[in-house]
Structures are given as C-alpha cells and as structure tokens.
C-alpha cells in the first residue's frame, strides 16, 4: 500500500519533535497522541532517512541500556504473536535500533534459561550490594549483564521451582564478597581524599565494582586500617620534612 507523502512528512516532523537526545529514541506515544494515529500506524509511515533520525547499531554482545530491552520486549509482546521481518522492522523503529540487532538481542534473551540455583545466587549477590557486571562475572553465566538483568527481572519468583540448596558456610551481608585486592584498592582510593565529604563514591563504585552503599559500609569496617595508613603516612611526611630541613642546614655550612 502506497503511503501518502504528506503523512510521511507529518510523522517525520512529529518524530523529530518528540525525539530525546538522552535516550536516542522517539516517544511514539506522544507522536500517536498528537497525530491521532495508532502507534503502529505512525511506525508504518515513519521514514528514518527522511526524518533524519538514523537507527542505532547495537550488536548482541554490546551491552544495551536496560530501558531499551524492556521497551522492545514489552512492545513485541503487546503487538505481535508470530514475528515477521516486517514486524521486527517496526519494532526497530520503535526503539530506534536496527531491526537485525533487535532480532539478535531478543533471541539471546529468549534462549537464556534462568535456573532456580542461579536465581537464588543472583538474589544473594543483589542483597550484598553487588553491581550487575560484578554479578555476571561471579555467576559465570556467559552472557552480558543486560541479558542477565532482564532475565532476572522477568522471572516470576513464585514460579521458580524450589530446590534444596547447599548449606552456606556463611550468611550473606554487606561486608562480604569483598576480596583482599578490592579492600586494598578501596583503601588506596579513600586515602586520596582529605575530606570525607569530598569522596566521589560514583567513581569509587565504578572502579571497584561494588555499589556506593556497599563501598560506604566497607569503609566503616576498614576504618582502623585507614587510620593506621594515615598515621604512617603522616609520620613518613614528618620524617621527610625533618630530613630535608637537616640537609639544607648542613649544606649551608658554618659561616667564617
């Protein structure tokens, strides 16, 4: 069916109007409300090249924004039963990602199996305050963090079959799941800040791989160690100052 060119221009203009540079997506619900056309009808009339909104290229191995995966999953489940290539093209337009990348990502999401043991392990790690990249590394699930997160979020806890879990040697809490190297790294980072109120917890969290709350809690447990390092550094600085002053005095010599 030939789509009137005027309608293509109208949809393109509205799409540019409701395009977000933050999410790199068009708010098609607002476009539909403004033009009084169903969302699928707007997508059918949308020409990305004419509108100047080229689709993004995000491969399967690339970590997608979680909002894009959730939006794509909800859109396909709400509008289609048996996906055709044309349906995938409309879905790609909806989240502004090339439809071939959408197919690859959703295939990876659908093939991932969430086992009861893995679900419980992820729950424990989340309660411990670990970030998703760290959880993905510790569980060795072999998938990107975004797929693991979506699979966990979409799993109904009541439908996960209960299995007999091995007795844990210790209970999970905020101060556990920290390695010696992570403790050393946290101490080194904290020593760079003279004032506690100036600590950049976002930077520390991303550097170490634990959440900001977990890093703050860990700092409390490492407080004695921090005080020892600060005292040792202060003594070293005082010793260096005295040595430097003594060297300058000796270099001047005794006046004749």
KAJO-V279011 format. One record per residue. N is the residue number from 1. D_FIRST is the distance of its C-alpha to the first C-alpha in Angstrom with 2 decimals. Layout:
n=N d_first=D_FIRST
n=N d_first=D_FIRST
This chain:
n=1 d_first=0.00
n=2 d_first=3.78
n=3 d_first=6.28
n=4 d_first=9.52
n=5 d_first=12.21
n=6 d_first=14.74
n=7 d_first=13.26
n=8 d_first=13.22
n=9 d_first=16.82
n=10 d_first=17.83
n=11 d_first=16.88
n=12 d_first=18.56
n=13 d_first=21.58
n=14 d_first=22.01
n=15 d_first=21.72
n=16 d_first=24.47
n=17 d_first=26.46
n=18 d_first=26.52
n=19 d_first=26.93
n=20 d_first=30.27
n=21 d_first=32.28
n=22 d_first=34.43
n=23 d_first=31.86
n=24 d_first=29.39
n=25 d_first=26.61
n=26 d_first=24.47
n=27 d_first=25.39
n=28 d_first=22.00
n=29 d_first=23.82
n=30 d_first=25.16
n=31 d_first=21.85
n=32 d_first=20.40
n=33 d_first=23.56
n=34 d_first=23.56
n=35 d_first=20.05
n=36 d_first=20.21
n=37 d_first=16.94
n=38 d_first=17.16
n=39 d_first=17.76
n=40 d_first=14.86
n=41 d_first=12.53
n=42 d_first=14.53
n=43 d_first=14.33
n=44 d_first=10.55
n=45 d_first=10.88
n=46 d_first=14.07
n=47 d_first=14.88
n=48 d_first=18.40
n=49 d_first=19.44
n=50 d_first=18.63
n=51 d_first=20.40
n=52 d_first=23.27
n=53 d_first=23.39
n=54 d_first=23.52
n=55 d_first=23.52
n=56 d_first=26.99
n=57 d_first=28.37
n=58 d_first=30.60
n=59 d_first=31.78
n=60 d_first=32.92
n=61 d_first=36.56
n=62 d_first=36.02
n=63 d_first=37.01
n=64 d_first=34.10
n=65 d_first=34.75
n=66 d_first=35.23
n=67 d_first=32.98
n=68 d_first=29.96
n=69 d_first=30.66
n=70 d_first=31.24
n=71 d_first=28.08
n=72 d_first=25.96
n=73 d_first=27.81
n=74 d_first=27.46
n=75 d_first=23.74
n=76 d_first=22.93
n=77 d_first=25.43
n=78 d_first=24.20
n=79 d_first=20.43
n=80 d_first=20.24
n=81 d_first=22.49
n=82 d_first=21.63
n=83 d_first=20.14
n=84 d_first=17.57
n=85 d_first=17.06
n=86 d_first=13.76
n=87 d_first=15.89
n=88 d_first=18.56
n=89 d_first=16.44
n=90 d_first=15.73
n=91 d_first=19.45
n=92 d_first=20.49
n=93 d_first=18.81
n=94 d_first=20.64
n=95 d_first=24.03
n=96 d_first=23.31
n=97 d_first=24.43
n=98 d_first=22.96
n=99 d_first=21.27
n=100 d_first=23.70
n=101 d_first=26.59
n=102 d_first=25.26
n=103 d_first=25.20
n=104 d_first=28.73
n=105 d_first=30.15
n=106 d_first=28.94
n=107 d_first=30.18
n=108 d_first=33.51
n=109 d_first=33.65
n=110 d_first=32.96
n=111 d_first=35.55
n=112 d_first=38.26
n=113 d_first=40.80
n=114 d_first=42.89
n=115 d_first=46.30
n=116 d_first=48.81
n=117 d_first=51.26
n=118 d_first=48.74
n=119 d_first=47.60
n=120 d_first=51.24
n=121 d_first=51.99
n=122 d_first=49.15
n=123 d_first=50.35
n=124 d_first=53.84
n=125 d_first=52.72
n=126 d_first=50.67
n=127 d_first=53.71
n=128 d_first=55.73
n=129 d_first=53.52
n=130 d_first=52.01
n=131 d_first=48.79
n=132 d_first=45.81
n=133 d_first=46.37
n=134 d_first=49.97
n=135 d_first=49.06
n=136 d_first=46.68
n=137 d_first=49.53
n=138 d_first=52.14
n=139 d_first=50.16
n=140 d_first=49.24
n=141 d_first=45.94
n=142 d_first=44.36
n=143 d_first=41.19
n=144 d_first=40.33
n=145 d_first=41.53
n=146 d_first=38.06
n=147 d_first=37.26
n=148 d_first=40.74
n=149 d_first=40.39
n=150 d_first=37.05
n=151 d_first=38.44
n=152 d_first=41.56
n=153 d_first=39.83
n=154 d_first=37.50
n=155 d_first=40.45
n=156 d_first=41.94
n=157 d_first=45.66
n=158 d_first=46.63
n=159 d_first=44.79
n=160 d_first=46.41
n=161 d_first=49.15
n=162 d_first=52.58
n=163 d_first=54.61
n=164 d_first=58.19
n=165 d_first=58.23
n=166 d_first=61.17
n=167 d_first=63.64
n=168 d_first=63.07
n=169 d_first=66.00
n=170 d_first=65.32
n=171 d_first=63.24
n=172 d_first=60.23
n=173 d_first=60.86
n=174 d_first=59.83
n=175 d_first=62.63
n=176 d_first=61.84
n=177 d_first=59.44
n=178 d_first=60.88
n=179 d_first=62.25
n=180 d_first=65.31
n=181 d_first=63.26
n=182 d_first=60.99
n=183 d_first=64.12
n=184 d_first=65.59
n=185 d_first=62.40
n=186 d_first=62.27
n=187 d_first=65.93
n=188 d_first=65.48
n=189 d_first=62.53
n=190 d_first=64.39
n=191 d_first=67.48
n=192 d_first=65.52
n=193 d_first=65.34
n=194 d_first=68.58
n=195 d_first=67.27
n=196 d_first=65.64
n=197 d_first=63.44
n=198 d_first=61.93
n=199 d_first=60.62
n=200 d_first=56.99
n=201 d_first=55.89
n=202 d_first=52.26
n=203 d_first=53.51
n=204 d_first=56.01
n=205 d_first=53.45
n=206 d_first=51.00
n=207 d_first=53.90
n=208 d_first=55.47
n=209 d_first=52.49
n=210 d_first=53.75
n=211 d_first=52.60
n=212 d_first=54.39
n=213 d_first=56.20
n=214 d_first=57.38
n=215 d_first=58.71
n=216 d_first=60.53
n=217 d_first=62.10
n=218 d_first=63.08
n=219 d_first=64.80
n=220 d_first=67.05
n=221 d_first=68.13
n=222 d_first=68.74
n=223 d_first=70.73
n=224 d_first=74.15
n=225 d_first=72.87
n=226 d_first=71.43
n=227 d_first=74.79
n=228 d_first=76.63
n=229 d_first=74.42
n=230 d_first=74.76
n=231 d_first=78.56
n=232 d_first=78.80
n=233 d_first=76.77
n=234 d_first=78.95
n=235 d_first=82.10
n=236 d_first=80.80
n=237 d_first=79.99
n=238 d_first=83.47
n=239 d_first=85.11
n=240 d_first=83.26
n=241 d_first=84.27
n=242 d_first=87.92
n=243 d_first=87.95
n=244 d_first=86.47
n=245 d_first=89.00
n=246 d_first=91.86
n=247 d_first=90.79
n=248 d_first=90.70
n=249 d_first=94.16
n=250 d_first=95.63
n=251 d_first=94.20
n=252 d_first=95.97
n=253 d_first=99.39
n=254 d_first=102.64
n=255 d_first=103.70
n=256 d_first=107.04
